[in-house]
Amino acid sequence: MRVMILDDDPWISDLLKQLVLSIRPVAQVDCFIDVASALDAWQPSTYQLVMADWNLPDAPGVNLLQKIREKDQDTPLIMITGRADRDSVLAVKSLRISAFFTKPFQVSRVVQCLDTLLPLDEPPRTTTVNNEDLISYLSGLSAAELDLPLLASVKDKLQLGYGGAVMDLRELANDWQYDPALCAHLIAAANGAAYLGLGQPCTNLNGALARLGGLTSVNLAISQALRQTNTQPDGMLKTFIQAHLDDAERLAERVVLLAQQCGVDPAPLQSAALLHRMGELCVLYQTQKWENLGNSVTEETLTHAVRDFSAPFAIRLKARWGLPMVLRELIGAIYALPRMQVRREQVVMRLAAAMNNGEPEADIDRLQRLAGLT
């Protein structure tokens, strides 16, 4: 079974893909960002369902649906768009579309619709055990495959939250404030073309929630949880992951207190602290996925993998998510201050790390003076 998704917003496109896979795990889902490439890929009987956005870079998404209906009267078509006016709904009525959803949509409604329209899965394909060693596996990963693990408590709540009401933004911020994965993804989405507009770059979770809105934020978070449904760490991996999460949370708490004492905005500093272990968490999460393929890892191999891949994975994640330069500079300051043009916020980051790491008192005193905390 194949499903086509046409949407130039990568976050919404991935959400729709995860919703399909959550109910039809063996489906092949093809995502396109423009009408031309989708038309090139579509042929009669090749797709069992097509979902399309309206506003796309090269042409309206309804053009794809019109072309499909010229040759195919049976394939279910779904329009998912930000347009909610009566004229738009009437414009696609003649195409006999199966559903019209307005963004931001209720995930539960879309899932119910997909479950009704999609044929049942084919028998599962035989799973091939991956015998590739961990280092080779990590070396072959593309940037698009890299990610961070969600907090177990956050993931469990999201996976149960299909039909729940959208929570207050303050409640979402409270639930997600120490989750590096959601912090990174929502900041990245808020800085995407669909949401950034002419505004300033978003550098913190609260700002991302406000820009995206409650429903879109929950939808994107659910997408992350669905992607990680079958990746649950245990034993040594769980211990390693928790240690890095605890370290990130302790630094976030410390840096917020210091920022308040210094009179600087603590929000971006808290984000930087949460994300400063993204490389290590990424390696551990990818190792977890590798173990799910039927492999096992020794502590020595895992230690080497974290040492060798954390820095390059962090660099690739920052680039892929388009993290604002201010966050990258704050993360870098945790490890070392720049030689020139040091900002007070950077000093606060370095000071918080020095205090948490138990560095020499003389170094801490010098950093406190630089931060204005004599």
C-alpha positions, 0 to 999 in steps of 0.5 A, a space after each residue: 500500500 502506498 500513500 502520497 502526501 503533498 505539503 511543503 511544510 516538512 513538520 506537517 508532512 512528517 506528522 501526516 506520515 507518522 499518523 499513517 504509519 501508526 495505523 498502517 505500519 507497513 505502508 509506503 508513504 511518499 512525501 512531496 513538496 511541490 505539485 510538479 514532483 507529485 504529478 511526476 510520481 503519480 500514475 493510476 493505481 500506484 497510490 491508495 490515498 492522496 493528501 494534499 495541501 492547497 498553497 504550494 510553491 509552484 501551483 495550488 495543490 488542488 491542481 494535483 487532485 484535478 489531474 488525478 480525477 481526470 484519470 481516476 475516480 476511485 482513489 480517496 483524496 484528502 485536502 489538508 489546508 489553512 484555507 477554511 473559507 466557503 469558496 475553497 470548500 466549494 472549489 474542491 467539491 466537484 472532485 469528490 474528495 473524501 475529507 477536507 481538514 483545516 490546519 491546525 487539525 485535530 489528530 484524532 479526526 484525521 486518524 479516524 478518517 485515515 483508518 476508514 479510507 485506507 485498506 488493511 495492511 498487507 502481511 508484515 514483511 520478514 524482518 531482516 536482522 541487521 548484523 552491521 556493527 555499531 560504528 559502521 551503522 552510526 557512520 552511515 546515518 544521514 542527517 535526516 535520520 538523526 534525532 533525540 529521545 523523548 522523555 519517557 513520561 512525555 512520550 507516554 502521555 503523548 501516545 495516549 493523547 490522540 483524543 484529548 483536548 488541547 492543553 493550556 500553553 502554560 501546562 504544555 510548557 510545564 510538562 515539556 520544559 526539561 525535554 531536549 527533543 521537544 524543545 529542539 523540534 518546536 523551536 525549529 518548527 517555529 523558525 520554519 518558513 511557515 511560522 517565522 514570517 518577519 519575526 525574530 528568531 525563536 530561541 526558547 520553548 515558551 516562544 515556540 509554543 506561543 508562535 505555533 499555538 497549542 494545537 499545532 504544538 501538540 500535533 508536532 509533539 505527537 508526531 515525535 512520540 509516534 516515531 519513537 513508539 518502538 524505541 524504549 531503552 532499558 538496562 545500560 542505555 537507559 542509565 546512560 540516557 538518564 545521566 545526560 538528561 539529568 545533567 542537562 536539567 541540572 544545568 538548565 536550573 542553575 543557569 536560570 537562577 544565575 540569569 535572574 541574578 544577572 538581570 538577563 533573559 533566562 529563556 534562551 539560556 535554559 534552551 541552550 543548557 537543555 540542548 548542550 548534550 544533544 550529541 550524546 543523546 543522539 548517539 544513544 538514541 541511534 544505538 537504541 534503534 540499532 539494538 532494536 534491529 537485533 543487536 547488542 552493545 558493550 559498555 566499551 563500544 558504547 563509550 567509544 561511540 559517544 566519544 567519537 560521534 557526539 560532536 559531529 552529530 550535534 553539528 549536523 542536528 544544529 544545521 538540520 534544525 536551523 537552530 538560531 546562531 544565538 543558541 549555538 553560541 550559548 551552547 558553545 560557551 558552556 565549554 569555552 568562552 570566545 576569545 573576543 566579544 564575549 557577551 554576558 549571557 555567554 559568561 553566565 553559561 560558562 559560569 553555570 557549567 563551571 559550578 556544576 562541574 566543580 571546577 576550581 574556585 579561582 576559575 569560578 570567582 573569575 567568571 563571577 566577576 565577569 558576570 557582575 556577581 562579585 
